[in-house]
Amino acid sequence: MSGLTDIFRAVDEPVEQDTDKLVDLFRNRAELKKEFAALRDEKYSLEDRVKEHRGAIERVQQQLNHLEALLLDPEWVHNVVTFYQLRRLAVHCETRLARFAEQLKQQREKRIQDKVLGAWREEINRQRADVDARIGEHRMRLQLLEDQLQAERHKLSTMGGLSKLMKGKAQAESVEDTQASVTAAQASELELLQELERIENAQAPAHEGLDIATKRSINFMILSYAQQLFMDYYEDDLAGLAKEASDRSVGAVNYGSKQDCDEILGRITERREEVEKREVSTKLLQKRAKLIAKHAVFRNDDDAAPVPGSVATVFDVNANGVVSQFDANLLGENYFGVAKVLSR
């Protein structure tokens, strides 16, 4: 019987090994299928990207061909130059507005952060002064205890035989009590020193960002500056023409004859020179911002950007403080990219 058992056992072992190999084979096959599927998806994704790039290249080539055709056409060449000069004016205004918005945000953030840091430093200095005072008082008490301990020990050491026999035990206990008080005082001083170190190593609070009220205040100033830019180029509708050039493609707008185009180009140059020489008054911007804020409406309490229709009035404030107004929805039409530079 034992021989038969050995024979069957010898036969079963290869079967179990073959089964394990078969399981490993199926597992490897499943993993290979997953990898193949991933490679196939990556291939399709790359093919899609290649198609997108080819489409983009074709669109750019079409634009270049269209531009070349316009430049070769004597009736359109002056329109092309005017179009891109107007677009340049739009980009110039966008750049100025974006720079103003970024500087204003940085100033407000720095002001708030300085205020937070100032309050934190005052609190740290107050805590440090409090601990320093407690350490000074504690060291005076410790010095008195150490002097008392020295006196108690001297008294115990100078006792005579009879006096030591009668009062020595009480005096020794007094020395032990004073020693315990000194040890406790030293431990307390160490705790105070550790507290002082903790205060001195305290980290300044992290900047938590601007609150809604501050963001709204910033946005009112940005809108005020956008209105100033709009009025700078409002005459002869240069602001409107620049906006049109930034929104449309070359060849979609006809500015007229060469004489008409030259006149527009001359107005652009002349107006830009006038605007660049003049500095924008901060008080004027602030006054206009307050007027904008009075009319601003927000969809939600946590919205920083106002509803465009509620700030669609342009306020023109002259040097004497006289205010005139007219309708122009700069935010709704996104003049000079104002919508993207507002604080959110």
NORPE-V968076 format. One line per field, one symbol per residue. burial: I if it has 9 or more other ideal C-beta (glycine too) atoms within 8 Angstrom, else O. Layout:
burial: ???
This chain:
burial: OOOOOOOOOOOOOOOOOOOOOOOOOOOOOOOOOOOOOOOOOOOOOOOOOOOOOOOOOOOOOOIOOIIOOIIOOOOIIIIIIIIIIIIOIIIIIIOIIIOIIIOIIOOIIOOIIOOIIOOIOOOIOOIIOOIIOIIOOIIOIIOOIIOIIOOIIOIIOOIOOOIIOOOIOOIIOIIOOIIOIIOOIIOIIOOIIOIIOOIOOOOOOOOOOIOIOIIIIIIIIIIIIIIIIIIIIOOOOIIOIIIIIIOOOIIOIOIOOOOIIIOIIOIIOOIIOOIOOOOOOOOIIIIIIIIIIOIIOIOOOOIIIIIIOIIIIIIIIOOOOOOOOOOIIIIOOIIIIIOOIIIO
